Amino acid sequence: MSEIFGISLDEFGRCQHWHQSFDVIANMCQQCQRYFACALCHDTLMTHTFQPMYMSQISVMCGACRLEMTGTAYIACVRCPACRHEFNPRCHLHHDIYFC
């Protein structure tokens, strides 16, 4: 099972930056190939800036059940396809940070 990295994480992978009940998505950085709660956590903890992944790559993980999916699969969902946990409906505002 993949690990989620971030600052002050809870059991669902929510960090100090994004911590509402539906903030359960972790995104993978292309350069370090690790999941982070958010790009802000990544950029604080790493020596390089967050590098986006291609939409066709497995790069998104549900923090509730740890299901991994492609960016394409993720953007088609409002809930996790496995555990049905609600996703933040405003995450699409950060699309250009996480996906290329």
Gaussian input, Z-matrix of N, CA and C with variables (Angstrom, degrees):
# hf/3-21g

backbone

0 1
 N
 C     1     B1
 C     2     B2     1     A1
 N     3     B3     2     A2     1     D1
 C     4     B4     3     A3     2     D2
 C     5     B5     4     A4     3     D3
 N     6     B6     5     A5     4     D4
 C     7     B7     6     A6     5     D5
 C     8     B8     7     A7     6     D6
 N     9     B9     8     A8     7     D7
 C    10    B10     9     A9     8     D8
 C    11    B11    10    A10     9     D9
 N    12    B12    11    A11    10    D10
 C    13    B13    12    A12    11    D11
 C    14    B14    13    A13    12    D12
 N    15    B15    14    A14    13    D13
 C    16    B16    15    A15    14    D14
 C    17    B17    16    A16    15    D15
 N    18    B18    17    A17    16    D16
 C    19    B19    18    A18    17    D17
 C    20    B20    19    A19    18    D18
 N    21    B21    20    A20    19    D19
 C    22    B22    21    A21    20    D20
 C    23    B23    22    A22    21    D21
 N    24    B24    23    A23    22    D22
 C    25    B25    24    A24    23    D23
 C    26    B26    25    A25    24    D24
 N    27    B27    26    A26    25    D25
 C    28    B28    27    A27    26    D26
 C    29    B29    28    A28    27    D27
 N    30    B30    29    A29    28    D28
 C    31    B31    30    A30    29    D29
 C    32    B32    31    A31    30    D30
 N    33    B33    32    A32    31    D31
 C    34    B34    33    A33    32    D32
 C    35    B35    34    A34    33    D33
 N    36    B36    35    A35    34    D34
 C    37    B37    36    A36    35    D35
 C    38    B38    37    A37    36    D36
 N    39    B39    38    A38    37    D37
 C    40    B40    39    A39    38    D38
 C    41    B41    40    A40    39    D39
 N    42    B42    41    A41    40    D40
 C    43    B43    42    A42    41    D41
 C    44    B44    43    A43    42    D42
 N    45    B45    44    A44    43    D43
 C    46    B46    45    A45    44    D44
 C    47    B47    46    A46    45    D45
 N    48    B48    47    A47    46    D46
 C    49    B49    48    A48    47    D47
 C    50    B50    49    A49    48    D48
 N    51    B51    50    A50    49    D49
 C    52    B52    51    A51    50    D50
 C    53    B53    52    A52    51    D51
 N    54    B54    53    A53    52    D52
 C    55    B55    54    A54    53    D53
 C    56    B56    55    A55    54    D54
 N    57    B57    56    A56    55    D55
 C    58    B58    57    A57    56    D56
 C    59    B59    58    A58    57    D57
 N    60    B60    59    A59    58    D58
 C    61    B61    60    A60    59    D59
 C    62    B62    61    A61    60    D60
 N    63    B63    62    A62    61    D61
 C    64    B64    63    A63    62    D62
 C    65    B65    64    A64    63    D63
 N    66    B66    65    A65    64    D64
 C    67    B67    66    A66    65    D65
 C    68    B68    67    A67    66    D66
 N    69    B69    68    A68    67    D67
 C    70    B70    69    A69    68    D68
 C    71    B71    70    A70    69    D69
 N    72    B72    71    A71    70    D70
 C    73    B73    72    A72    71    D71
 C    74    B74    73    A73    72    D72
 N    75    B75    74    A74    73    D73
 C    76    B76    75    A75    74    D74
 C    77    B77    76    A76    75    D75
 N    78    B78    77    A77    76    D76
 C    79    B79    78    A78    77    D77
 C    80    B80    79    A79    78    D78
 N    81    B81    80    A80    79    D79
 C    82    B82    81    A81    80    D80
 C    83    B83    82    A82    81    D81
 N    84    B84    83    A83    82    D82
 C    85    B85    84    A84    83    D83
 C    86    B86    85    A85    84    D84
 N    87    B87    86    A86    85    D85
 C    88    B88    87    A87    86    D86
 C    89    B89    88    A88    87    D87
 N    90    B90    89    A89    88    D88
 C    91    B91    90    A90    89    D89
 C    92    B92    91    A91    90    D90
 N    93    B93    92    A92    91    D91
 C    94    B94    93    A93    92    D92
 C    95    B95    94    A94    93    D93
 N    96    B96    95    A95    94    D94
 C    97    B97    96    A96    95    D95
 C    98    B98    97    A97    96    D96
 N    99    B99    98    A98    97    D97
 C   100   B100    99    A99    98    D98
 C   101   B101   100   A100    99    D99
 N   102   B102   101   A101   100   D100
 C   103   B103   102   A102   101   D101
 C   104   B104   103   A103   102   D102
 N   105   B105   104   A104   103   D103
 C   106   B106   105   A105   104   D104
 C   107   B107   106   A106   105   D105
 N   108   B108   107   A107   106   D106
 C   109   B109   108   A108   107   D107
 C   110   B110   109   A109   108   D108
 N   111   B111   110   A110   109   D109
 C   112   B112   111   A111   110   D110
 C   113   B113   112   A112   111   D111
 N   114   B114   113   A113   112   D112
 C   115   B115   114   A114   113   D113
 C   116   B116   115   A115   114   D114
 N   117   B117   116   A116   115   D115
 C   118   B118   117   A117   116   D116
 C   119   B119   118   A118   117   D117
 N   120   B120   119   A119   118   D118
 C   121   B121   120   A120   119   D119
 C   122   B122   121   A121   120   D120
 N   123   B123   122   A122   121   D121
 C   124   B124   123   A123   122   D122
 C   125   B125   124   A124   123   D123
 N   126   B126   125   A125   124   D124
 C   127   B127   126   A126   125   D125
 C   128   B128   127   A127   126   D126
 N   129   B129   128   A128   127   D127
 C   130   B130   129   A129   128   D128
 C   131   B131   130   A130   129   D129
 N   132   B132   131   A131   130   D130
 C   133   B133   132   A132   131   D131
 C   134   B134   133   A133   132   D132
 N   135   B135   134   A134   133   D133
 C   136   B136   135   A135   134   D134
 C   137   B137   136   A136   135   D135
 N   138   B138   137   A137   136   D136
 C   139   B139   138   A138   137   D137
 C   140   B140   139   A139   138   D138
 N   141   B141   140   A140   139   D139
 C   142   B142   141   A141   140   D140
 C   143   B143   142   A142   141   D141
 N   144   B144   143   A143   142   D142
 C   145   B145   144   A144   143   D143
 C   146   B146   145   A145   144   D144
 N   147   B147   146   A146   145   D145
 C   148   B148   147   A147   146   D146
 C   149   B149   148   A148   147   D147
 N   150   B150   149   A149   148   D148
 C   151   B151   150   A150   149   D149
 C   152   B152   151   A151   150   D150
 N   153   B153   152   A152   151   D151
 C   154   B154   153   A153   152   D152
 C   155   B155   154   A154   153   D153
 N   156   B156   155   A155   154   D154
 C   157   B157   156   A156   155   D155
 C   158   B158   157   A157   156   D156
 N   159   B159   158   A158   157   D157
 C   160   B160   159   A159   158   D158
 C   161   B161   160   A160   159   D159
 N   162   B162   161   A161   160   D160
 C   163   B163   162   A162   161   D161
 C   164   B164   163   A163   162   D162
 N   165   B165   164   A164   163   D163
 C   166   B166   165   A165   164   D164
 C   167   B167   166   A166   165   D165
 N   168   B168   167   A167   166   D166
 C   169   B169   168   A168   167   D167
 C   170   B170   169   A169   168   D168
 N   171   B171   170   A170   169   D169
 C   172   B172   171   A171   170   D170
 C   173   B173   172   A172   171   D171
 N   174   B174   173   A173   172   D172
 C   175   B175   174   A174   173   D173
 C   176   B176   175   A175   174   D174
 N   177   B177   176   A176   175   D175
 C   178   B178   177   A177   176   D176
 C   179   B179   178   A178   177   D177
 N   180   B180   179   A179   178   D178
 C   181   B181   180   A180   179   D179
 C   182   B182   181   A181   180   D180
 N   183   B183   182   A182   181   D181
 C   184   B184   183   A183   182   D182
 C   185   B185   184   A184   183   D183
 N   186   B186   185   A185   184   D184
 C   187   B187   186   A186   185   D185
 C   188   B188   187   A187   186   D186
 N   189   B189   188   A188   187   D187
 C   190   B190   189   A189   188   D188
 C   191   B191   190   A190   189   D189
 N   192   B192   191   A191   190   D190
 C   193   B193   192   A192   191   D191
 C   194   B194   193   A193   192   D192
 N   195   B195   194   A194   193   D193
 C   196   B196   195   A195   194   D194
 C   197   B197   196   A196   195   D195
 N   198   B198   197   A197   196   D196
 C   199   B199   198   A198   197   D197
 C   200   B200   199   A199   198   D198
 N   201   B201   200   A200   199   D199
 C   202   B202   201   A201   200   D200
 C   203   B203   202   A202   201   D201
 N   204   B204   203   A203   202   D202
 C   205   B205   204   A204   203   D203
 C   206   B206   205   A205   204   D204
 N   207   B207   206   A206   205   D205
 C   208   B208   207   A207   206   D206
 C   209   B209   208   A208   207   D207
 N   210   B210   209   A209   208   D208
 C   211   B211   210   A210   209   D209
 C   212   B212   211   A211   210   D210
 N   213   B213   212   A212   211   D211
 C   214   B214   213   A213   212   D212
 C   215   B215   214   A214   213   D213
 N   216   B216   215   A215   214   D214
 C   217   B217   216   A216   215   D215
 C   218   B218   217   A217   216   D216
 N   219   B219   218   A218   217   D217
 C   220   B220   219   A219   218   D218
 C   221   B221   220   A220   219   D219
 N   222   B222   221   A221   220   D220
 C   223   B223   222   A222   221   D221
 C   224   B224   223   A223   222   D222
 N   225   B225   224   A224   223   D223
 C   226   B226   225   A225   224   D224
 C   227   B227   226   A226   225   D225
 N   228   B228   227   A227   226   D226
 C   229   B229   228   A228   227   D227
 C   230   B230   229   A229   228   D228
 N   231   B231   230   A230   229   D229
 C   232   B232   231   A231   230   D230
 C   233   B233   232   A232   231   D231
 N   234   B234   233   A233   232   D232
 C   235   B235   234   A234   233   D233
 C   236   B236   235   A235   234   D234
 N   237   B237   236   A236   235   D235
 C   238   B238   237   A237   236   D236
 C   239   B239   238   A238   237   D237
 N   240   B240   239   A239   238   D238
 C   241   B241   240   A240   239   D239
 C   242   B242   241   A241   240   D240
 N   243   B243   242   A242   241   D241
 C   244   B244   243   A243   242   D242
 C   245   B245   244   A244   243   D243
 N   246   B246   245   A245   244   D244
 C   247   B247   246   A246   245   D245
 C   248   B248   247   A247   246   D246
 N   249   B249   248   A248   247   D247
 C   250   B250   249   A249   248   D248
 C   251   B251   250   A250   249   D249
 N   252   B252   251   A251   250   D250
 C   253   B253   252   A252   251   D251
 C   254   B254   253   A253   252   D252
 N   255   B255   254   A254   253   D253
 C   256   B256   255   A255   254   D254
 C   257   B257   256   A256   255   D255
 N   258   B258   257   A257   256   D256
 C   259   B259   258   A258   257   D257
 C   260   B260   259   A259   258   D258
 N   261   B261   260   A260   259   D259
 C   262   B262   261   A261   260   D260
 C   263   B263   262   A262   261   D261
 N   264   B264   263   A263   262   D262
 C   265   B265   264   A264   263   D263
 C   266   B266   265   A265   264   D264
 N   267   B267   266   A266   265   D265
 C   268   B268   267   A267   266   D266
 C   269   B269   268   A268   267   D267
 N   270   B270   269   A269   268   D268
 C   271   B271   270   A270   269   D269
 C   272   B272   271   A271   270   D270
 N   273   B273   272   A272   271   D271
 C   274   B274   273   A273   272   D272
 C   275   B275   274   A274   273   D273
 N   276   B276   275   A275   274   D274
 C   277   B277   276   A276   275   D275
 C   278   B278   277   A277   276   D276
 N   279   B279   278   A278   277   D277
 C   280   B280   279   A279   278   D278
 C   281   B281   280   A280   279   D279
 N   282   B282   281   A281   280   D280
 C   283   B283   282   A282   281   D281
 C   284   B284   283   A283   282   D282
 N   285   B285   284   A284   283   D283
 C   286   B286   285   A285   284   D284
 C   287   B287   286   A286   285   D285
 N   288   B288   287   A287   286   D286
 C   289   B289   288   A288   287   D287
 C   290   B290   289   A289   288   D288
 N   291   B291   290   A290   289   D289
 C   292   B292   291   A291   290   D290
 C   293   B293   292   A292   291   D291
 N   294   B294   293   A293   292   D292
 C   295   B295   294   A294   293   D293
 C   296   B296   295   A295   294   D294
 N   297   B297   296   A296   295   D295
 C   298   B298   297   A297   296   D296
 C   299   B299   298   A298   297   D297

   B1=1.4560
   B2=1.5287
   B3=1.3084
   B4=1.4557
   B5=1.5203
   B6=1.3112
   B7=1.4604
   B8=1.5269
   B9=1.3259
   B10=1.4559
   B11=1.5180
   B12=1.3276
   B13=1.4532
   B14=1.5242
   B15=1.3114
   B16=1.4544
   B17=1.5163
   B18=1.3164
   B19=1.4645
   B20=1.5232
   B21=1.3394
   B22=1.4680
   B23=1.5273
   B24=1.3271
   B25=1.4692
   B26=1.5190
   B27=1.3429
   B28=1.4572
   B29=1.5308
   B30=1.3274
   B31=1.4661
   B32=1.5204
   B33=1.3377
   B34=1.4584
   B35=1.5304
   B36=1.3227
   B37=1.4518
   B38=1.5177
   B39=1.3342
   B40=1.4714
   B41=1.5191
   B42=1.3389
   B43=1.4611
   B44=1.5264
   B45=1.3278
   B46=1.4658
   B47=1.5230
   B48=1.3221
   B49=1.4618
   B50=1.5231
   B51=1.3233
   B52=1.4708
   B53=1.5223
   B54=1.3207
   B55=1.4638
   B56=1.5308
   B57=1.3414
   B58=1.4585
   B59=1.5327
   B60=1.3126
   B61=1.4689
   B62=1.5254
   B63=1.3478
   B64=1.4675
   B65=1.5261
   B66=1.3190
   B67=1.4727
   B68=1.5228
   B69=1.3140
   B70=1.4694
   B71=1.5243
   B72=1.3089
   B73=1.4618
   B74=1.5268
   B75=1.3194
   B76=1.4648
   B77=1.5235
   B78=1.3249
   B79=1.4671
   B80=1.5240
   B81=1.3294
   B82=1.4570
   B83=1.5231
   B84=1.3259
   B85=1.4644
   B86=1.5288
   B87=1.3140
   B88=1.4762
   B89=1.5302
   B90=1.3148
   B91=1.4619
   B92=1.5282
   B93=1.3187
   B94=1.4647
   B95=1.5258
   B96=1.3471
   B97=1.4631
   B98=1.5338
   B99=1.3295
   B100=1.4651
   B101=1.5205
   B102=1.3277
   B103=1.4538
   B104=1.5269
   B105=1.3335
   B106=1.4632
   B107=1.5183
   B108=1.3339
   B109=1.4563
   B110=1.5248
   B111=1.3258
   B112=1.4664
   B113=1.5297
   B114=1.3137
   B115=1.4655
   B116=1.5237
   B117=1.3220
   B118=1.4684
   B119=1.5224
   B120=1.3255
   B121=1.4667
   B122=1.5270
   B123=1.3269
   B124=1.4602
   B125=1.5159
   B126=1.3205
   B127=1.4645
   B128=1.5181
   B129=1.3208
   B130=1.4595
   B131=1.5298
   B132=1.3218
   B133=1.4611
   B134=1.5243
   B135=1.3238
   B136=1.4634
   B137=1.5294
   B138=1.3231
   B139=1.4668
   B140=1.5208
   B141=1.3273
   B142=1.4685
   B143=1.5256
   B144=1.3256
   B145=1.4565
   B146=1.5288
   B147=1.3245
   B148=1.4591
   B149=1.5200
   B150=1.3223
   B151=1.4603
   B152=1.5258
   B153=1.3384
   B154=1.4633
   B155=1.5291
   B156=1.3189
   B157=1.4603
   B158=1.5335
   B159=1.3297
   B160=1.4602
   B161=1.5248
   B162=1.3109
   B163=1.4606
   B164=1.5230
   B165=1.3187
   B166=1.4667
   B167=1.5296
   B168=1.3101
   B169=1.4654
   B170=1.5254
   B171=1.3238
   B172=1.4648
   B173=1.5245
   B174=1.3342
   B175=1.4648
   B176=1.5229
   B177=1.3286
   B178=1.4579
   B179=1.5249
   B180=1.3333
   B181=1.4532
   B182=1.5289
   B183=1.3102
   B184=1.4632
   B185=1.5294
   B186=1.3180
   B187=1.4539
   B188=1.5201
   B189=1.3166
   B190=1.4639
   B191=1.5263
   B192=1.3378
   B193=1.4708
   B194=1.5279
   B195=1.3267
   B196=1.4714
   B197=1.5269
   B198=1.3312
   B199=1.4599
   B200=1.5304
   B201=1.3227
   B202=1.4632
   B203=1.5200
   B204=1.3339
   B205=1.4652
   B206=1.5199
   B207=1.3117
   B208=1.4609
   B209=1.5206
   B210=1.3149
   B211=1.4532
   B212=1.5126
   B213=1.3239
   B214=1.4672
   B215=1.5265
   B216=1.3289
   B217=1.4646
   B218=1.5221
   B219=1.3254
   B220=1.4595
   B221=1.5308
   B222=1.3249
   B223=1.4727
   B224=1.5352
   B225=1.3222
   B226=1.4613
   B227=1.5295
   B228=1.3317
   B229=1.4661
   B230=1.5254
   B231=1.3077
   B232=1.4690
   B233=1.5243
   B234=1.3292
   B235=1.4661
   B236=1.5268
   B237=1.2985
   B238=1.4601
   B239=1.5313
   B240=1.3353
   B241=1.4651
   B242=1.5307
   B243=1.3263
   B244=1.4682
   B245=1.5327
   B246=1.3323
   B247=1.4712
   B248=1.5247
   B249=1.3274
   B250=1.4703
   B251=1.5283
   B252=1.3254
   B253=1.4669
   B254=1.5188
   B255=1.3138
   B256=1.4640
   B257=1.5328
   B258=1.3458
   B259=1.4615
   B260=1.5239
   B261=1.3185
   B262=1.4631
   B263=1.5289
   B264=1.3322
   B265=1.4672
   B266=1.5293
   B267=1.3207
   B268=1.4647
   B269=1.5317
   B270=1.3194
   B271=1.4679
   B272=1.5275
   B273=1.3186
   B274=1.4648
   B275=1.5338
   B276=1.3152
   B277=1.4666
   B278=1.5309
   B279=1.3328
   B280=1.4712
   B281=1.5238
   B282=1.3077
   B283=1.4729
   B284=1.5245
   B285=1.3170
   B286=1.4705
   B287=1.5310
   B288=1.3070
   B289=1.4785
   B290=1.5168
   B291=1.3273
   B292=1.4536
   B293=1.5269
   B294=1.3188
   B295=1.4640
   B296=1.5157
   B297=1.3264
   B298=1.4617
   B299=1.5201
   A1=108.59
   A2=116.55
   A3=121.81
   A4=111.16
   A5=115.12
   A6=122.70
   A7=110.26
   A8=116.33
   A9=122.29
   A10=107.26
   A11=115.86
   A12=121.78
   A13=109.49
   A14=116.47
   A15=121.24
   A16=110.74
   A17=115.12
   A18=121.99
   A19=108.99
   A20=115.38
   A21=123.04
   A22=112.25
   A23=115.87
   A24=121.10
   A25=112.33
   A26=114.95
   A27=119.69
   A28=108.05
   A29=116.88
   A30=120.39
   A31=113.91
   A32=118.15
   A33=122.07
   A34=112.77
   A35=117.18
   A36=120.72
   A37=114.38
   A38=117.16
   A39=120.85
   A40=108.15
   A41=115.68
   A42=120.60
   A43=111.35
   A44=115.42
   A45=119.78
   A46=112.16
   A47=118.12
   A48=121.30
   A49=112.79
   A50=116.62
   A51=123.09
   A52=107.40
   A53=117.51
   A54=119.36
   A55=114.23
   A56=116.60
   A57=118.89
   A58=108.74
   A59=116.72
   A60=120.29
   A61=113.11
   A62=117.58
   A63=119.74
   A64=113.85
   A65=118.58
   A66=122.40
   A67=109.69
   A68=115.86
   A69=120.45
   A70=113.51
   A71=118.44
   A72=120.98
   A73=110.79
   A74=115.40
   A75=121.92
   A76=107.32
   A77=115.68
   A78=121.17
   A79=110.17
   A80=115.33
   A81=121.23
   A82=110.68
   A83=114.97
   A84=122.02
   A85=108.42
   A86=116.04
   A87=121.48
   A88=111.25
   A89=117.38
   A90=119.87
   A91=112.86
   A92=117.75
   A93=119.12
   A94=113.81
   A95=117.24
   A96=121.91
   A97=112.19
   A98=116.26
   A99=122.85
   A100=108.85
   A101=114.97
   A102=120.49
   A103=109.67
   A104=115.37
   A105=121.64
   A106=109.38
   A107=115.17
   A108=121.14
   A109=110.68
   A110=117.04
   A111=121.29
   A112=109.38
   A113=115.37
   A114=120.77
   A115=111.71
   A116=117.70
   A117=120.30
   A118=110.74
   A119=116.62
   A120=120.24
   A121=110.03
   A122=116.11
   A123=120.26
   A124=111.23
   A125=116.60
   A126=120.74
   A127=112.46
   A128=117.87
   A129=121.60
   A130=110.67
   A131=116.88
   A132=121.28
   A133=114.87
   A134=117.25
   A135=120.52
   A136=110.76
   A137=116.46
   A138=121.25
   A139=112.56
   A140=117.41
   A141=122.25
   A142=108.45
   A143=116.99
   A144=120.12
   A145=109.95
   A146=115.41
   A147=121.58
   A148=109.53
   A149=116.26
   A150=122.62
   A151=109.04
   A152=118.04
   A153=121.04
   A154=113.41
   A155=114.34
   A156=122.54
   A157=108.99
   A158=116.28
   A159=120.90
   A160=108.68
   A161=116.03
   A162=122.00
   A163=112.51
   A164=117.62
   A165=121.41
   A166=113.01
   A167=117.83
   A168=121.32
   A169=111.43
   A170=116.09
   A171=121.22
   A172=105.60
   A173=116.60
   A174=119.43
   A175=113.98
   A176=117.22
   A177=121.91
   A178=108.22
   A179=115.59
   A180=119.31
   A181=110.22
   A182=116.18
   A183=122.02
   A184=107.39
   A185=117.05
   A186=121.17
   A187=113.22
   A188=117.00
   A189=120.42
   A190=111.89
   A191=117.16
   A192=119.88
   A193=113.49
   A194=117.09
   A195=124.53
   A196=113.61
   A197=117.95
   A198=120.78
   A199=108.64
   A200=116.94
   A201=121.94
   A202=108.64
   A203=116.19
   A204=121.04
   A205=110.26
   A206=115.11
   A207=120.40
   A208=109.10
   A209=116.60
   A210=120.95
   A211=111.27
   A212=116.63
   A213=121.93
   A214=110.84
   A215=117.46
   A216=121.06
   A217=110.70
   A218=116.45
   A219=120.75
   A220=112.38
   A221=117.44
   A222=118.42
   A223=112.90
   A224=116.52
   A225=120.22
   A226=112.18
   A227=117.59
   A228=122.36
   A229=112.52
   A230=115.82
   A231=121.74
   A232=109.36
   A233=114.95
   A234=123.22
   A235=108.14
   A236=115.95
   A237=120.20
   A238=108.83
   A239=117.68
   A240=119.93
   A241=112.90
   A242=117.56
   A243=119.97
   A244=112.48
   A245=117.60
   A246=120.25
   A247=113.51
   A248=117.60
   A249=124.44
   A250=113.52
   A251=118.51
   A252=121.15
   A253=108.50
   A254=116.77
   A255=122.14
   A256=110.80
   A257=115.99
   A258=122.58
   A259=109.44
   A260=116.44
   A261=121.71
   A262=109.14
   A263=118.36
   A264=120.31
   A265=113.72
   A266=117.98
   A267=120.91
   A268=113.37
   A269=117.57
   A270=120.16
   A271=112.65
   A272=116.98
   A273=119.41
   A274=111.75
   A275=117.38
   A276=120.92
   A277=111.68
   A278=116.91
   A279=122.13
   A280=112.52
   A281=117.04
   A282=122.98
   A283=111.44
   A284=117.78
   A285=120.76
   A286=112.89
   A287=118.65
   A288=121.67
   A289=109.77
   A290=116.86
   A291=121.47
   A292=115.67
   A293=117.24
   A294=120.04
   A295=112.31
   A296=116.28
   A297=120.83
   A298=109.78
   D1=135.31
   D2=-178.22
   D3=-75.90
   D4=148.29
   D5=179.84
   D6=-95.05
   D7=147.41
   D8=174.14
   D9=-104.81
   D10=130.76
   D11=178.28
   D12=-104.97
   D13=150.24
   D14=178.33
   D15=168.27
   D16=-176.00
   D17=-177.23
   D18=-104.27
   D19=126.09
   D20=179.01
   D21=55.18
   D22=51.82
   D23=-178.48
   D24=-73.29
   D25=146.08
   D26=169.50
   D27=-101.19
   D28=-173.99
   D29=-175.40
   D30=-67.61
   D31=-14.18
   D32=177.80
   D33=-100.73
   D34=6.75
   D35=178.94
   D36=80.56
   D37=14.28
   D38=176.02
   D39=-79.54
   D40=141.64
   D41=-174.80
   D42=-113.72
   D43=-174.65
   D44=179.70
   D45=-67.89
   D46=-20.17
   D47=-178.43
   D48=-87.25
   D49=-40.96
   D50=-176.18
   D51=-129.29
   D52=109.31
   D53=-171.29
   D54=-141.71
   D55=23.87
   D56=172.21
   D57=-76.15
   D58=164.99
   D59=-174.74
   D60=-57.67
   D61=-30.35
   D62=-177.46
   D63=-95.76
   D64=6.86
   D65=177.03
   D66=-87.24
   D67=74.76
   D68=-174.74
   D69=-119.33
   D70=10.77
   D71=-178.15
   D72=-94.27
   D73=133.63
   D74=171.43
   D75=-111.49
   D76=143.62
   D77=-178.90
   D78=-119.40
   D79=144.77
   D80=-179.29
   D81=-90.30
   D82=139.50
   D83=173.59
   D84=-88.26
   D85=131.62
   D86=-179.28
   D87=-59.83
   D88=-39.31
   D89=-174.50
   D90=-72.79
   D91=-49.37
   D92=-175.28
   D93=-97.20
   D94=-8.60
   D95=176.18
   D96=57.45
   D97=39.91
   D98=176.22
   D99=-124.48
   D100=151.67
   D101=175.56
   D102=-87.09
   D103=136.89
   D104=176.72
   D105=-127.58
   D106=148.39
   D107=177.89
   D108=-61.04
   D109=-34.74
   D110=176.33
   D111=-163.09
   D112=166.09
   D113=179.59
   D114=-67.01
   D115=-29.80
   D116=177.61
   D117=-65.00
   D118=-43.94
   D119=175.78
   D120=-61.14
   D121=-47.26
   D122=179.40
   D123=-53.98
   D124=-51.66
   D125=-174.47
   D126=-68.11
   D127=-23.11
   D128=175.45
   D129=-78.37
   D130=-38.16
   D131=-173.96
   D132=-89.05
   D133=-22.30
   D134=-175.12
   D135=-109.63
   D136=167.90
   D137=179.60
   D138=-94.16
   D139=-2.76
   D140=176.29
   D141=-122.52
   D142=162.09
   D143=178.51
   D144=-83.40
   D145=157.05
   D146=-179.24
   D147=-59.48
   D148=131.20
   D149=178.85
   D150=-111.17
   D151=124.58
   D152=-176.25
   D153=-68.46
   D154=157.98
   D155=179.53
   D156=-104.92
   D157=157.89
   D158=173.30
   D159=-71.60
   D160=145.12
   D161=-177.90
   D162=-58.22
   D163=-29.10
   D164=-177.10
   D165=-80.85
   D166=-7.75
   D167=-178.34
   D168=-91.06
   D169=149.74
   D170=171.63
   D171=-67.51
   D172=115.84
   D173=-173.32
   D174=-154.44
   D175=4.78
   D176=-179.08
   D177=-128.03
   D178=136.82
   D179=179.30
   D180=-130.35
   D181=135.31
   D182=173.11
   D183=-75.19
   D184=123.57
   D185=179.56
   D186=-72.41
   D187=-18.06
   D188=-179.67
   D189=-76.99
   D190=-45.63
   D191=-175.95
   D192=-120.90
   D193=-6.06
   D194=178.72
   D195=71.88
   D196=21.10
   D197=173.47
   D198=-66.22
   D199=131.33
   D200=175.93
   D201=-100.99
   D202=141.90
   D203=-178.11
   D204=-149.02
   D205=166.08
   D206=175.30
   D207=-76.23
   D208=162.82
   D209=174.04
   D210=-60.63
   D211=-38.41
   D212=179.10
   D213=-61.42
   D214=-45.13
   D215=178.34
   D216=-65.03
   D217=-41.59
   D218=-178.28
   D219=-62.13
   D220=-46.62
   D221=-175.70
   D222=-68.81
   D223=-14.60
   D224=177.15
   D225=-85.48
   D226=-3.23
   D227=-174.12
   D228=-110.45
   D229=149.80
   D230=167.46
   D231=-110.74
   D232=-13.45
   D233=177.37
   D234=-139.14
   D235=157.65
   D236=176.33
   D237=-63.83
   D238=131.18
   D239=179.47
   D240=-66.10
   D241=-20.54
   D242=-178.49
   D243=-92.73
   D244=-55.70
   D245=-174.00
   D246=-102.32
   D247=-8.48
   D248=177.56
   D249=71.02
   D250=13.67
   D251=176.08
   D252=-66.05
   D253=135.67
   D254=-179.06
   D255=-67.25
   D256=139.79
   D257=174.37
   D258=-99.52
   D259=155.39
   D260=178.61
   D261=-65.33
   D262=119.06
   D263=-177.42
   D264=-69.73
   D265=-11.99
   D266=-179.37
   D267=-98.38
   D268=4.09
   D269=179.49
   D270=-62.03
   D271=-24.45
   D272=179.05
   D273=-60.82
   D274=-19.09
   D275=178.22
   D276=-66.64
   D277=-19.03
   D278=-178.62
   D279=-107.45
   D280=16.38
   D281=-176.48
   D282=-51.72
   D283=-44.86
   D284=-175.34
   D285=-69.72
   D286=-17.34
   D287=176.53
   D288=-77.38
   D289=-41.39
   D290=-170.66
   D291=-98.22
   D292=-20.76
   D293=-175.48
   D294=-131.63
   D295=146.33
   D296=175.18
   D297=-124.19

